[in-house]
Amino acid sequence: MQLLKDADGISIEPIGYNKNTANVFSVIEEKGEPLLQASGEIYGSVFT
């Protein structure tokens, strides 16, 4: 797995599985439907 790098070329370490400590992901309601919202503050991914 290749790690992402910041603007200075320093590798960004993964936070880990199931750790939303910065509340990057949240569920909101839009038009009566649940919607997953990502803040974009931290690089991350969602998988099922």
C-alpha distance matrix in Angstrom:
0.0 3.8 6.4 9.6 12.7 16.2 19.4 19.8 16.5 15.5 12.0 12.3 11.3 10.7 14.2 13.6 15.0 18.6 19.3 21.2 23.1 23.4 24.7 22.3 23.0 26.6 28.8 31.9 34.6 35.5 38.5 38.7 35.2 32.2 29.4 26.0 25.8 22.9 24.1 21.4 21.6 18.0 14.8 14.1 14.1 16.6 16.3 19.0
3.8 0.0 3.8 6.6 9.4 13.0 15.9 16.4 13.0 12.4 9.2 10.1 10.2 10.7 14.4 14.8 16.7 20.1 20.2 21.6 23.2 23.0 24.6 21.9 23.1 26.8 29.2 32.0 34.9 35.5 38.6 39.1 35.7 32.8 29.8 26.3 25.6 22.4 23.1 20.0 20.1 16.7 13.5 13.8 14.5 17.6 18.0 21.1
6.4 3.8 0.0 3.8 6.5 9.9 13.2 13.7 10.7 9.5 5.9 6.3 6.8 7.8 11.6 12.8 15.2 18.4 17.9 19.1 20.2 19.9 21.7 19.2 20.8 24.6 27.4 30.1 33.2 34.0 37.2 37.8 34.6 31.5 28.4 24.8 23.7 20.3 20.5 17.4 17.0 13.5 10.8 11.7 13.3 16.7 17.8 21.2
9.6 6.6 3.8 0.0 3.8 6.9 10.1 11.3 8.7 8.3 5.7 5.5 7.8 8.9 12.2 14.1 16.5 19.2 18.3 18.7 19.8 18.7 20.5 17.7 19.6 23.3 26.1 28.5 31.6 32.1 35.4 36.2 33.2 30.3 27.0 23.5 21.9 18.3 18.2 14.8 14.4 11.4 8.7 10.6 12.7 16.4 18.2 21.8
12.7 9.4 6.5 3.8 0.0 3.8 6.8 7.5 5.1 5.1 4.2 5.4 8.8 11.1 14.0 16.5 19.3 21.8 20.3 20.6 21.0 19.6 21.8 19.1 21.6 25.2 28.3 30.4 33.6 34.0 37.4 38.4 35.6 32.7 29.3 25.8 23.9 20.1 19.3 15.8 14.8 12.3 10.5 13.2 15.9 19.6 21.7 25.4
16.2 13.0 9.9 6.9 3.8 0.0 3.8 5.4 5.3 5.5 6.4 6.5 10.3 12.5 14.7 17.8 20.7 22.6 20.7 20.3 20.3 18.4 20.7 18.2 21.0 24.6 27.7 29.5 32.8 33.2 36.6 37.8 35.3 32.4 29.0 25.6 23.2 19.4 17.9 14.5 12.9 11.2 10.5 13.8 17.0 20.7 23.3 27.0
19.4 15.9 13.2 10.1 6.8 3.8 0.0 3.8 5.5 7.5 9.6 10.3 14.0 16.3 18.4 21.5 24.3 26.1 24.1 23.4 23.3 20.9 23.2 20.6 23.5 26.9 30.0 31.4 34.5 34.6 37.9 39.5 37.1 34.4 30.9 27.8 25.1 21.4 19.5 16.1 14.6 13.8 13.3 16.9 20.0 23.7 26.3 30.1
19.8 16.4 13.7 11.3 7.5 5.4 3.8 0.0 3.8 5.6 8.9 10.6 14.1 17.0 19.2 22.4 25.5 27.6 25.4 25.2 24.7 22.7 25.4 23.1 26.1 29.5 32.8 34.4 37.7 38.0 41.4 42.8 40.3 37.5 34.1 30.8 28.2 24.4 22.5 19.3 17.4 16.2 15.8 19.2 22.4 26.1 28.6 32.3
16.5 13.0 10.7 8.7 5.1 5.3 5.5 3.8 0.0 3.8 6.4 9.0 12.4 15.4 18.1 20.9 23.9 26.4 24.6 24.8 24.8 23.1 25.7 23.2 26.0 29.6 32.7 34.7 37.9 38.2 41.5 42.8 40.1 37.3 33.8 30.5 28.2 24.4 23.1 19.6 18.2 16.3 15.1 18.1 20.9 24.7 26.8 30.4
15.5 12.4 9.5 8.3 5.1 5.5 7.5 5.6 3.8 0.0 3.8 6.5 9.4 12.8 15.3 18.1 21.5 23.9 22.0 22.5 22.2 20.9 23.8 21.7 24.6 28.2 31.5 33.7 37.1 37.8 41.3 42.2 39.5 36.4 33.2 29.6 27.5 23.7 22.3 19.2 17.3 15.0 14.2 16.9 19.9 23.6 25.6 29.2
12.0 9.2 5.9 5.7 4.2 6.4 9.6 8.9 6.4 3.8 0.0 3.8 6.2 9.4 12.4 14.9 18.1 20.8 19.2 20.1 20.2 19.4 22.0 19.9 22.4 26.2 29.4 31.8 35.2 36.1 39.5 40.2 37.3 34.2 31.0 27.4 25.6 21.9 21.1 18.0 16.4 13.5 12.1 14.2 16.9 20.5 22.3 25.8
12.3 10.1 6.3 5.5 5.4 6.5 10.3 10.6 9.0 6.5 3.8 0.0 3.8 6.5 9.1 11.9 15.1 17.5 15.7 16.4 16.5 15.7 18.3 16.2 18.8 22.5 25.8 28.3 31.7 32.7 36.3 36.9 34.0 30.8 27.7 24.0 22.2 18.5 17.7 14.8 13.1 9.9 8.9 11.0 14.0 17.6 19.7 23.1
11.3 10.2 6.8 7.8 8.8 10.3 14.0 14.1 12.4 9.4 6.2 3.8 0.0 3.8 6.5 8.9 12.4 15.0 13.4 14.8 15.0 15.1 17.7 16.1 18.4 22.1 25.3 28.2 31.7 33.1 36.6 36.8 33.9 30.4 27.6 23.9 22.5 19.0 18.6 16.3 14.6 11.0 10.0 10.9 13.6 16.7 18.4 21.6
10.7 10.7 7.8 8.9 11.1 12.5 16.3 17.0 15.4 12.8 9.4 6.5 3.8 0.0 3.8 5.5 8.7 11.5 10.3 12.0 12.9 13.3 15.4 13.8 15.5 19.2 22.3 25.3 28.7 30.3 33.8 33.7 30.7 27.2 24.6 20.8 19.8 16.5 16.8 14.8 13.7 9.9 8.6 8.2 10.4 13.2 14.8 17.9
14.2 14.4 11.6 12.2 14.0 14.7 18.4 19.2 18.1 15.3 12.4 9.1 6.5 3.8 0.0 3.8 7.1 8.9 7.0 8.8 9.3 10.3 12.5 11.7 13.5 16.9 20.1 23.3 26.8 28.7 32.3 32.0 29.1 25.5 23.2 19.4 18.4 15.4 15.5 14.3 12.8 9.4 9.3 8.5 10.8 13.0 14.9 17.6
13.6 14.8 12.8 14.1 16.5 17.8 21.5 22.4 20.9 18.1 14.9 11.9 8.9 5.5 3.8 0.0 3.8 6.6 6.1 9.1 10.5 12.4 13.8 13.2 14.0 17.2 20.0 23.5 26.8 28.9 32.3 31.7 28.6 24.9 22.9 19.2 19.0 16.4 17.3 16.5 15.6 12.2 11.5 9.4 10.5 11.9 12.9 15.1
15.0 16.7 15.2 16.5 19.3 20.7 24.3 25.5 23.9 21.5 18.1 15.1 12.4 8.7 7.1 3.8 0.0 3.8 5.7 8.6 11.1 13.3 13.7 13.2 13.0 15.7 18.1 21.7 24.8 27.0 30.3 29.4 26.2 22.5 20.9 17.3 17.8 15.8 17.5 17.1 16.9 13.8 12.9 10.0 9.7 9.9 10.3 12.0
18.6 20.1 18.4 19.2 21.8 22.6 26.1 27.6 26.4 23.9 20.8 17.5 15.0 11.5 8.9 6.6 3.8 0.0 3.8 6.3 9.1 11.6 11.3 11.6 10.8 13.0 15.2 18.9 22.0 24.6 27.8 26.6 23.6 19.9 18.6 15.2 15.9 14.5 16.2 16.7 16.6 14.1 14.0 10.9 10.6 9.9 10.7 11.8
19.3 20.2 17.9 18.3 20.3 20.7 24.1 25.4 24.6 22.0 19.2 15.7 13.4 10.3 7.0 6.1 5.7 3.8 0.0 3.8 5.6 8.4 8.9 9.7 10.2 12.6 15.5 18.9 22.4 25.0 28.4 27.5 24.8 21.0 19.4 15.9 15.7 13.8 14.7 15.2 14.3 12.0 12.7 10.5 11.5 11.7 13.4 15.1
21.2 21.6 19.1 18.7 20.6 20.3 23.4 25.2 24.8 22.5 20.1 16.4 14.8 12.0 8.8 9.1 8.6 6.3 3.8 0.0 3.8 5.5 5.2 6.3 6.9 9.2 12.5 15.7 19.3 21.8 25.4 24.7 22.2 18.4 16.7 13.3 12.6 10.8 11.4 12.6 11.7 10.2 11.7 9.8 11.1 11.2 13.7 15.6
23.1 23.2 20.2 19.8 21.0 20.3 23.3 24.7 24.8 22.2 20.2 16.5 15.0 12.9 9.3 10.5 11.1 9.1 5.6 3.8 0.0 3.8 5.5 7.8 9.6 11.4 14.9 17.7 21.4 24.0 27.7 27.0 24.8 21.1 19.5 16.2 15.0 13.1 12.6 13.9 12.0 10.9 13.3 12.3 14.3 14.9 17.5 19.4
23.4 23.0 19.9 18.7 19.6 18.4 20.9 22.7 23.1 20.9 19.4 15.7 15.1 13.3 10.3 12.4 13.3 11.6 8.4 5.5 3.8 0.0 3.8 5.4 8.4 10.5 14.2 16.5 20.2 22.4 26.2 26.0 24.0 20.5 18.4 15.2 13.2 10.9 9.6 10.8 8.7 8.4 11.5 11.4 13.9 14.9 18.1 20.4
24.7 24.6 21.7 20.5 21.8 20.7 23.2 25.4 25.7 23.8 22.0 18.3 17.7 15.4 12.5 13.8 13.7 11.3 8.9 5.2 5.5 3.8 0.0 3.8 5.4 6.7 10.4 12.7 16.5 18.8 22.6 22.2 20.3 16.8 14.9 11.9 10.1 8.7 8.1 10.4 9.5 9.8 12.4 11.6 13.2 13.4 16.6 18.6
22.3 21.9 19.2 17.7 19.1 18.2 20.6 23.1 23.2 21.7 19.9 16.2 16.1 13.8 11.7 13.2 13.2 11.6 9.7 6.3 7.8 5.4 3.8 0.0 3.8 6.7 10.4 12.6 16.3 18.0 21.8 21.9 19.7 16.2 13.7 10.3 8.1 5.5 5.1 6.9 6.7 7.0 9.2 8.5 10.3 11.1 14.6 17.2
23.0 23.1 20.8 19.6 21.6 21.0 23.5 26.1 26.0 24.6 22.4 18.8 18.4 15.5 13.5 14.0 13.0 10.8 10.2 6.9 9.6 8.4 5.4 3.8 0.0 3.8 7.1 9.9 13.4 15.4 19.0 18.8 16.3 12.8 10.4 6.9 5.7 4.6 6.6 8.8 9.9 10.0 11.1 9.3 9.7 9.1 12.4 14.5
26.6 26.8 24.6 23.3 25.2 24.6 26.9 29.5 29.6 28.2 26.2 22.5 22.1 19.2 16.9 17.2 15.7 13.0 12.6 9.2 11.4 10.5 6.7 6.7 3.8 0.0 3.8 6.5 10.2 12.6 16.3 15.7 13.6 10.0 8.3 5.9 5.3 6.6 8.4 11.5 12.7 13.4 14.8 13.1 13.0 11.7 14.6 15.8
28.8 29.2 27.4 26.1 28.3 27.7 30.0 32.8 32.7 31.5 29.4 25.8 25.3 22.3 20.1 20.0 18.1 15.2 15.5 12.5 14.9 14.2 10.4 10.4 7.1 3.8 0.0 3.8 6.9 9.7 13.1 12.2 9.9 6.3 5.5 4.6 5.9 8.8 11.1 14.2 16.0 16.8 17.8 15.7 14.9 12.8 15.1 15.7
31.9 32.0 30.1 28.5 30.4 29.5 31.4 34.4 34.7 33.7 31.8 28.3 28.2 25.3 23.3 23.5 21.7 18.9 18.9 15.7 17.7 16.5 12.7 12.6 9.9 6.5 3.8 0.0 3.8 6.6 10.1 9.6 8.3 5.7 5.3 6.5 6.8 10.3 12.0 15.3 17.3 18.8 20.0 18.4 17.8 15.9 18.3 18.9
34.6 34.9 33.2 31.6 33.6 32.8 34.5 37.7 37.9 37.1 35.2 31.7 31.7 28.7 26.8 26.8 24.8 22.0 22.4 19.3 21.4 20.2 16.5 16.3 13.4 10.2 6.9 3.8 0.0 3.8 6.7 5.9 5.3 4.5 5.7 8.7 9.7 13.5 15.3 18.4 20.7 22.3 23.2 21.6 20.6 18.4 20.4 20.5
35.5 35.5 34.0 32.1 34.0 33.2 34.6 38.0 38.2 37.8 36.1 32.7 33.1 30.3 28.7 28.9 27.0 24.6 25.0 21.8 24.0 22.4 18.8 18.0 15.4 12.6 9.7 6.6 3.8 0.0 3.8 5.3 5.3 6.4 6.6 9.9 10.6 14.3 16.0 18.8 21.5 23.3 24.0 22.7 21.6 19.6 21.6 22.0
38.5 38.6 37.2 35.4 37.4 36.6 37.9 41.4 41.5 41.3 39.5 36.3 36.6 33.8 32.3 32.3 30.3 27.8 28.4 25.4 27.7 26.2 22.6 21.8 19.0 16.3 13.1 10.1 6.7 3.8 0.0 3.8 5.6 8.5 9.5 13.2 14.2 17.9 19.7 22.3 25.1 26.9 27.5 26.0 24.7 22.5 24.2 24.1
38.7 39.1 37.8 36.2 38.4 37.8 39.5 42.8 42.8 42.2 40.2 36.9 36.8 33.7 32.0 31.7 29.4 26.6 27.5 24.7 27.0 26.0 22.2 21.9 18.8 15.7 12.2 9.6 5.9 5.3 3.8 0.0 3.8 6.9 9.4 13.1 14.8 18.6 20.7 23.6 26.1 27.6 28.2 26.4 24.8 22.3 23.6 23.1
35.2 35.7 34.6 33.2 35.6 35.3 37.1 40.3 40.1 39.5 37.3 34.0 33.9 30.7 29.1 28.6 26.2 23.6 24.8 22.2 24.8 24.0 20.3 19.7 16.3 13.6 9.9 8.3 5.3 5.3 5.6 3.8 0.0 3.8 6.4 10.0 12.4 16.1 18.7 21.3 24.1 25.2 25.4 23.3 21.5 18.8 19.9 19.4
32.2 32.8 31.5 30.3 32.7 32.4 34.4 37.5 37.3 36.4 34.2 30.8 30.4 27.2 25.5 24.9 22.5 19.9 21.0 18.4 21.1 20.5 16.8 16.2 12.8 10.0 6.3 5.7 4.5 6.4 8.5 6.9 3.8 0.0 3.8 6.8 9.5 13.2 15.9 18.6 21.1 22.0 22.3 20.1 18.4 15.6 17.0 16.6
29.4 29.8 28.4 27.0 29.3 29.0 30.9 34.1 33.8 33.2 31.0 27.7 27.6 24.6 23.2 22.9 20.9 18.6 19.4 16.7 19.5 18.4 14.9 13.7 10.4 8.3 5.5 5.3 5.7 6.6 9.5 9.4 6.4 3.8 0.0 3.8 6.2 9.9 12.7 15.1 17.9 18.9 19.0 17.1 15.5 13.2 15.1 15.6
26.0 26.3 24.8 23.5 25.8 25.6 27.8 30.8 30.5 29.6 27.4 24.0 23.9 20.8 19.4 19.2 17.3 15.2 15.9 13.3 16.2 15.2 11.9 10.3 6.9 5.9 4.6 6.5 8.7 9.9 13.2 13.1 10.0 6.8 3.8 0.0 3.8 6.7 10.1 12.2 14.9 15.4 15.5 13.4 11.9 9.9 12.3 13.3
25.8 25.6 23.7 21.9 23.9 23.2 25.1 28.2 28.2 27.5 25.6 22.2 22.5 19.8 18.4 19.0 17.8 15.9 15.7 12.6 15.0 13.2 10.1 8.1 5.7 5.3 5.9 6.8 9.7 10.6 14.2 14.8 12.4 9.5 6.2 3.8 0.0 3.8 6.5 9.1 11.7 12.9 13.6 12.3 11.9 11.0 14.1 15.9
22.9 22.4 20.3 18.3 20.1 19.4 21.4 24.4 24.4 23.7 21.9 18.5 19.0 16.5 15.4 16.4 15.8 14.5 13.8 10.8 13.1 10.9 8.7 5.5 4.6 6.6 8.8 10.3 13.5 14.3 17.9 18.6 16.1 13.2 9.9 6.7 3.8 0.0 3.8 5.6 8.2 9.1 9.9 9.0 9.5 9.7 13.3 15.9
24.1 23.1 20.5 18.2 19.3 17.9 19.5 22.5 23.1 22.3 21.1 17.7 18.6 16.8 15.5 17.3 17.5 16.2 14.7 11.4 12.6 9.6 8.1 5.1 6.6 8.4 11.1 12.0 15.3 16.0 19.7 20.7 18.7 15.9 12.7 10.1 6.5 3.8 0.0 3.8 5.5 7.8 9.7 10.2 11.8 12.9 16.6 19.4
21.4 20.0 17.4 14.8 15.8 14.5 16.1 19.3 19.6 19.2 18.0 14.8 16.3 14.8 14.3 16.5 17.1 16.7 15.2 12.6 13.9 10.8 10.4 6.9 8.8 11.5 14.2 15.3 18.4 18.8 22.3 23.6 21.3 18.6 15.1 12.2 9.1 5.6 3.8 0.0 3.8 5.6 6.8 8.3 10.4 12.5 16.2 19.4
21.6 20.1 17.0 14.4 14.8 12.9 14.6 17.4 18.2 17.3 16.4 13.1 14.6 13.7 12.8 15.6 16.9 16.6 14.3 11.7 12.0 8.7 9.5 6.7 9.9 12.7 16.0 17.3 20.7 21.5 25.1 26.1 24.1 21.1 17.9 14.9 11.7 8.2 5.5 3.8 0.0 3.8 6.9 9.1 12.2 14.5 18.2 21.4
18.0 16.7 13.5 11.4 12.3 11.2 13.8 16.2 16.3 15.0 13.5 9.9 11.0 9.9 9.4 12.2 13.8 14.1 12.0 10.2 10.9 8.4 9.8 7.0 10.0 13.4 16.8 18.8 22.3 23.3 26.9 27.6 25.2 22.0 18.9 15.4 12.9 9.1 7.8 5.6 3.8 0.0 3.8 6.1 9.7 12.5 16.0 19.4
14.8 13.5 10.8 8.7 10.5 10.5 13.3 15.8 15.1 14.2 12.1 8.9 10.0 8.6 9.3 11.5 12.9 14.0 12.7 11.7 13.3 11.5 12.4 9.2 11.1 14.8 17.8 20.0 23.2 24.0 27.5 28.2 25.4 22.3 19.0 15.5 13.6 9.9 9.7 6.8 6.9 3.8 0.0 3.8 7.2 10.7 13.8 17.4
14.1 13.8 11.7 10.6 13.2 13.8 16.9 19.2 18.1 16.9 14.2 11.0 10.9 8.2 8.5 9.4 10.0 10.9 10.5 9.8 12.3 11.4 11.6 8.5 9.3 13.1 15.7 18.4 21.6 22.7 26.0 26.4 23.3 20.1 17.1 13.4 12.3 9.0 10.2 8.3 9.1 6.1 3.8 0.0 3.8 7.1 10.2 13.7
14.1 14.5 13.3 12.7 15.9 17.0 20.0 22.4 20.9 19.9 16.9 14.0 13.6 10.4 10.8 10.5 9.7 10.6 11.5 11.1 14.3 13.9 13.2 10.3 9.7 13.0 14.9 17.8 20.6 21.6 24.7 24.8 21.5 18.4 15.5 11.9 11.9 9.5 11.8 10.4 12.2 9.7 7.2 3.8 0.0 3.8 6.6 10.3
16.6 17.6 16.7 16.4 19.6 20.7 23.7 26.1 24.7 23.6 20.5 17.6 16.7 13.2 13.0 11.9 9.9 9.9 11.7 11.2 14.9 14.9 13.4 11.1 9.1 11.7 12.8 15.9 18.4 19.6 22.5 22.3 18.8 15.6 13.2 9.9 11.0 9.7 12.9 12.5 14.5 12.5 10.7 7.1 3.8 0.0 3.8 7.0
16.3 18.0 17.8 18.2 21.7 23.3 26.3 28.6 26.8 25.6 22.3 19.7 18.4 14.8 14.9 12.9 10.3 10.7 13.4 13.7 17.5 18.1 16.6 14.6 12.4 14.6 15.1 18.3 20.4 21.6 24.2 23.6 19.9 17.0 15.1 12.3 14.1 13.3 16.6 16.2 18.2 16.0 13.8 10.2 6.6 3.8 0.0 3.8
19.0 21.1 21.2 21.8 25.4 27.0 30.1 32.3 30.4 29.2 25.8 23.1 21.6 17.9 17.6 15.1 12.0 11.8 15.1 15.6 19.4 20.4 18.6 17.2 14.5 15.8 15.7 18.9 20.5 22.0 24.1 23.1 19.4 16.6 15.6 13.3 15.9 15.9 19.4 19.4 21.4 19.4 17.4 13.7 10.3 7.0 3.8 0.0
